[in-house]
Amino acid sequence: MDIFEKCYDFSNGISTRGQEYKAVVEAGIYPYFIPIESSADTEIVINGEKKVMIGSNNYLGLTHHPKVLEAAEIAGRKYGSGCTGSRFLNGTLDIHIALEEALAEFVHKEAALVFSTGFQVNLGVIDTLVGRRNIAFIDSLSHACVVDGCRLSWGEMIRFRHNDMEDLDSKLENAVPEREKLIIVEGVYSMEGDIGDLPGVIEVARKHRCRLMVDDAHGVGVLGPTGAGTAEHFGVEEDVDLIMGTFSKSFACIGGFIAAEAAVIDYLKHHANTFLFSASMPPSAVATVHAALEIIKGEPERRKRLWENARKMQETLRLMGYDIGDTQTPVVPVIVGDDMNTFLLWKHLFDEGVFTNPVVSPAVPPSGSRLRTSYMASHTDKQLDFVLEKFDKVGRKLGLI
């Protein structure tokens, strides 16, 4: 057998997934890898046509903030376009250190470490900490980077039912007591929009003397009195051992960080392969994130506006008759169930001027296909009313509401 056989079977519509792919393409409703020609925050241009963007993780609307753009330009001119090396060798700039210190203070931890992508954070941290004797307990709806981090490690991975503390407790009861354990949960679940039960997880973790890591990619900047994330939202910062965040959401850039005790960060700095053997974040990205952090701290009205927009969309979509699950955040899934109906809803909204994200299995459970919509602080009422009008029109046309 040729190792490329699976590629040909997919591309030619022979495998099961390939047949599904080919059917969607031939129906003219393939929704992925669409090139965006320009962006103005809440609006984008595709094929010369403007569309309202409700598929972005740019929660605070900072990608076009003048202070953010200015910081990136100044850093690029001072340090160049990139470091061309790893942090371990020649890629540590003074602005990397300054950002790490600011992030640690922001999330109330002793130290922090920045990685070039958020995916690399979870791969590197989990792989480094979960050894042969160890067990990682993860929520069944954990992001792919958490799952891949566990697979990459030498330890055992055990899943528990989503946000189910009884199931987590039961699985820990049945685990070998002598093996060290790490519980990994998310602050905000990216496809459901619900918030992780941190107080419940902490109670179970204490009972079984486990360490706790929170992937707060969608929580930092959004939750908490100062935007420091889910742990701050619940007031349990001291009970969370590791806080992970990404820069591709509220921080309007790319990259990620882990925050913890100084000794833990020092160990990760010298042992995490995804940190040691990757080129460091480019100067413009570092400056972008630091500028975004200052805005998050200094402009709380953005977070207030974000929540106003999120509640408006949640309430109105529910009143229309759409199933939006148990969302509690600006991530609002519109659950359709069937893959083809999901793609049809996406295409009709797209043609009407609304850009959304269709998500199907395996990213979500089977029969849980949905449009993943998400909202920004910078969306205007006029734009949101336009989106709601189109959801009402298209939903009725397709018989979904």
C-alpha positions in Angstrom: 0.0 0.0 0.0 1.1 3.5 -0.8 1.2 5.8 2.3 -0.6 8.4 0.1 -3.5 6.0 -0.6 -5.7 7.6 2.2 -5.0 11.0 0.6 -6.2 9.9 -2.8 -9.2 8.1 -1.3 -10.3 11.3 0.4 -9.6 13.7 -2.5 -11.3 11.4 -5.0 -14.4 10.8 -2.8 -13.7 7.1 -2.1 -13.4 7.0 1.7 -16.4 7.8 3.8 -15.1 11.2 4.7 -14.1 11.8 1.1 -17.6 11.0 -0.1 -19.0 13.6 2.4 -16.4 16.1 1.3 -17.1 15.6 -2.4 -20.9 15.9 -1.9 -20.6 19.2 -0.1 -18.2 20.6 -2.8 -20.5 19.4 -5.7 -23.5 21.0 -4.0 -21.7 24.3 -3.9 -21.9 24.6 -0.1 -18.3 23.9 0.8 -17.6 26.5 3.6 -13.9 26.2 4.4 -10.6 28.0 3.4 -12.5 30.9 1.9 -10.0 33.8 1.2 -10.9 37.1 2.8 -9.7 40.0 0.7 -9.8 42.7 3.4 -11.0 43.2 7.0 -12.4 46.1 8.9 -12.9 44.4 12.3 -16.6 43.5 12.2 -16.9 43.5 8.4 -14.9 41.6 5.8 -14.8 41.6 2.0 -15.0 38.3 0.0 -15.3 38.4 -3.8 -15.8 42.2 -3.5 -18.8 41.8 -1.2 -19.1 43.0 2.4 -20.2 40.6 5.0 -20.7 41.0 8.7 -18.2 38.8 10.6 -19.7 36.7 13.4 -17.2 33.9 13.2 -14.2 35.6 14.7 -12.6 35.2 18.2 -11.6 38.8 18.2 -13.9 39.3 21.2 -12.7 42.8 22.3 -12.4 44.1 18.7 -8.7 44.9 19.1 -7.3 43.7 15.7 -7.7 47.2 14.3 -7.2 49.3 17.5 -4.8 52.1 16.6 -2.6 51.5 19.7 -2.2 47.9 18.8 -1.2 48.6 15.2 1.2 51.3 16.3 2.9 49.0 18.8 3.4 46.4 16.1 4.9 48.8 13.7 7.3 50.4 16.2 8.5 46.9 17.4 9.1 45.8 13.8 11.2 48.8 13.0 13.2 48.4 16.2 13.8 44.6 16.3 13.1 43.6 12.7 10.6 41.1 11.4 11.6 38.1 13.4 14.1 36.6 15.8 15.2 33.7 13.5 15.8 31.4 16.4 14.5 29.8 19.6 14.0 31.6 22.9 16.6 29.2 24.3 19.4 30.4 22.1 19.1 33.8 20.3 15.4 34.5 20.3 14.8 36.1 23.7 14.2 39.9 23.5 13.7 42.2 26.4 10.1 42.6 25.3 9.5 38.9 25.7 10.5 39.1 29.3 8.4 42.3 29.9 5.3 40.6 28.4 5.8 37.5 30.6 6.1 39.5 33.7 2.9 41.5 32.8 0.9 38.4 32.0 1.9 36.7 35.3 0.8 39.8 37.2 -2.4 40.0 35.2 -3.5 36.4 36.0 -2.2 36.5 39.6 0.7 34.0 39.2 4.4 34.1 40.1 5.6 33.7 36.5 4.6 33.1 32.9 6.1 31.8 29.7 5.0 32.7 26.2 5.0 30.3 23.2 4.7 30.9 19.5 1.2 29.4 19.3 -1.5 28.4 21.8 -1.5 24.9 20.4 2.2 24.6 21.3 1.5 25.7 24.9 -0.8 22.7 25.6 1.3 20.2 23.6 4.5 21.3 25.4 3.1 21.7 28.9 1.2 18.5 29.0 3.9 16.4 27.3 6.5 17.8 29.7 4.5 17.4 33.0 2.6 14.1 32.4 5.2 11.4 32.5 5.1 7.6 32.5 3.7 7.3 36.1 1.2 10.1 35.6 -2.4 10.3 34.6 -4.2 13.3 32.9 -7.9 13.6 33.5 -9.5 15.7 30.8 -13.1 16.8 30.0 -14.7 14.9 27.2 -15.1 18.1 25.2 -11.5 19.2 25.5 -9.8 21.0 22.6 -7.7 19.0 20.2 -4.5 20.5 21.5 -5.2 19.1 25.0 -6.0 15.7 23.5 -2.8 15.7 21.4 -0.7 16.9 24.3 -1.9 13.9 26.3 -1.3 11.5 23.4 2.2 13.0 23.0 3.1 12.4 26.6 4.1 9.1 28.1 1.3 9.2 30.6 -2.3 7.8 30.6 -5.2 9.9 29.5 -8.7 9.4 31.1 -11.7 11.4 29.9 -14.7 12.3 32.1 -18.1 13.4 31.0 -18.4 17.1 30.2 -18.6 19.3 33.3 -19.6 16.2 35.3 -18.0 16.3 38.7 -19.4 13.0 39.9 -17.9 11.2 36.9 -14.6 12.9 37.5 -14.6 12.0 41.2 -15.6 8.4 40.3 -12.7 8.0 37.8 -10.2 9.4 40.3 -11.5 7.0 42.9 -10.8 4.1 40.6 -7.3 5.3 39.6 -4.1 4.0 41.2 -3.5 6.2 44.3 0.3 6.3 44.0 0.3 7.7 40.4 0.5 11.5 40.2 -2.4 13.2 38.5 -3.2 16.3 36.6 -6.8 17.5 35.8 -7.2 19.6 32.7 -10.3 21.6 32.0 -11.3 24.6 29.9 -12.5 27.9 31.3 -14.9 28.4 28.3 -15.6 25.5 26.0 -15.1 26.8 22.5 -17.9 24.9 20.7 -20.5 25.1 23.5 -19.9 28.5 25.0 -20.5 27.2 28.5 -18.2 27.9 31.4 -16.2 25.1 33.2 -17.3 24.3 36.7 -14.0 25.4 38.3 -15.3 25.4 41.9 -16.6 21.9 41.4 -13.3 20.7 39.8 -11.3 22.3 42.6 -13.3 20.5 45.3 -12.6 17.2 43.5 -8.9 18.0 42.9 -8.4 18.8 46.6 -10.1 15.5 47.7 -7.7 13.5 45.5 -4.6 15.8 45.8 -4.4 16.5 42.1 -2.9 19.4 40.3 -5.2 21.5 38.1 -4.6 23.1 34.7 -7.2 25.5 33.1 -7.1 26.1 29.4 -8.5 29.6 29.4 -8.1 30.4 25.7 -11.6 31.8 25.4 -11.9 33.1 29.0 -8.9 35.5 29.4 -10.0 39.0 28.3 -13.7 38.0 28.6 -14.4 36.8 32.1 -13.6 38.2 35.5 -13.8 41.7 37.0 -10.6 42.7 35.3 -10.7 40.3 32.4 -8.1 37.9 33.9 -10.3 34.9 33.0 -12.3 32.1 34.5 -10.3 31.7 37.7 -10.8 35.4 38.5 -14.5 35.1 37.5 -15.0 32.5 40.3 -12.4 34.0 42.6 -10.3 30.8 42.7 -7.0 32.0 41.3 -5.0 30.5 44.2 -6.6 27.1 43.6 -5.6 26.8 40.0 -2.1 25.5 39.5 -1.6 26.3 35.8 -3.4 28.9 33.7 -3.1 28.7 29.9 -4.2 31.4 27.5 -3.9 32.2 23.9 -3.2 35.5 22.0 -5.4 34.6 19.0 -8.6 35.6 20.7 -8.9 38.7 23.0 -5.3 39.6 22.4 -5.8 40.1 18.6 -2.6 38.3 17.5 -1.1 34.8 17.7 0.8 32.9 20.4 0.0 31.7 23.9 1.2 31.5 27.4 1.3 29.4 30.5 1.3 30.9 34.1 2.2 29.1 37.3 4.6 29.0 40.2 8.1 30.3 39.3 9.7 26.8 39.8 7.2 25.2 37.4 7.8 27.9 34.7 11.6 27.5 35.1 11.2 23.7 34.6 9.0 24.1 31.5 11.4 26.7 30.1 14.2 24.1 30.1 12.2 21.0 29.2 9.2 21.8 27.0 10.2 20.8 23.4 7.6 23.0 21.8 9.2 26.0 23.5 12.9 25.0 23.2 12.8 24.0 19.5 10.4 26.6 18.0 11.3 30.0 16.8 10.2 32.7 19.3 7.3 35.0 18.8 8.2 37.8 16.4 8.7 41.3 17.9 5.6 42.7 16.2 3.4 40.0 17.8 4.9 40.5 21.2 4.3 44.2 21.1 0.8 43.6 19.8 -0.1 41.4 22.7 1.4 43.7 25.3 -0.6 46.6 23.8 -3.7 44.6 23.8 -3.1 43.6 27.5 -2.9 47.3 28.4 -6.2 48.0 26.6 -7.9 45.1 28.3 -6.8 46.5 31.7 -7.5 50.1 30.8 -10.8 49.9 28.8 -13.2 47.8 30.8 -16.1 49.3 28.8 -15.1 47.0 25.9 -15.9 44.0 28.1 -19.2 45.5 29.2 -20.2 46.1 25.5 -19.1 42.6 24.6 -21.5 41.1 27.2 -24.3 43.4 26.1 -23.9 42.1 22.5 -23.6 38.5 23.6 -26.8 38.6 25.7 -28.7 40.3 22.9 -27.8 37.6 20.5 -28.4 34.7 22.9 -31.9 36.0 23.9 -33.1 36.8 20.4 -31.9 33.6 18.8 -33.6 31.6 21.5 -36.8 33.5 21.0 -36.7 32.8 17.3 -36.6 29.1 18.1 -33.0 28.2 17.5 -31.2 25.7 19.8 -28.2 27.5 21.2 -27.4 24.9 23.9 -26.2 26.0 27.4 -24.0 28.9 26.2 -23.1 31.5 28.9 -20.6 33.5 26.9 -20.1 35.4 23.6 -19.6 32.0 21.9 -23.2 31.2 20.7 -23.6 27.9 18.9 -26.6 27.5 16.6 -27.1 23.7 16.8 -28.7 22.2 13.7 -27.7 18.5 14.1 -27.5 17.4 10.5 -24.3 18.1 8.5 -26.0 19.0 5.2 -28.6 21.3 6.9 -25.8 23.0 8.7 -23.9 23.7 5.5 -27.1 24.9 3.9 -27.8 27.3 6.7 -24.2 28.5 6.4 -24.5 29.0 2.6 -27.8 30.9 2.8 -26.5 33.2 5.5 -23.3 33.7 3.6 -25.2 34.7 0.5 -27.2 37.1 2.6 -24.1 38.8 3.9 -23.3 37.0 7.1 -20.1 35.1 7.7 -20.3 32.2 10.2 -18.4 29.0 11.0 -20.0 25.7 10.3 -18.7 22.9 12.6 -19.3 19.2 12.2 -18.0 15.9 13.7 -15.3 15.2 14.9 -14.9 18.7 16.2 -18.3 18.3 17.8 -20.2 15.1 18.8 -22.1 13.2 16.0 -25.5 14.8 15.3 -24.3 17.9 17.0 -23.4 19.9 13.9 -23.8 23.6 14.3 -22.9 27.1 13.3 -20.4 28.5 15.8 -21.1 32.2 16.1 -19.2 34.5 18.3 -19.5 38.2 19.0 -17.3 41.2 19.5 -17.4 44.4 21.6 -17.1 46.3 18.4 -20.3 45.0 16.7 -22.8 47.7 16.4 -26.5 47.3 17.1 -27.2 47.9 13.4 -24.9 45.0 12.4 -26.4 42.7 15.0 -29.9 43.6 13.9 -28.9 42.8 10.4 -27.6 39.4 11.4 -30.7 38.6 13.4 -32.9 39.6 10.5 -31.0 37.2 8.2 -31.2 34.3 10.8 -34.9 34.8 10.9 -35.4 34.9 7.2 -33.1 32.0 6.4 -34.3 29.8 9.3 -37.9 30.1 8.2 -37.0 29.5 4.6 -35.2 26.2 5.5 -37.8 25.2 8.0 -35.3 25.2 10.9 -37.5 27.6 13.0 
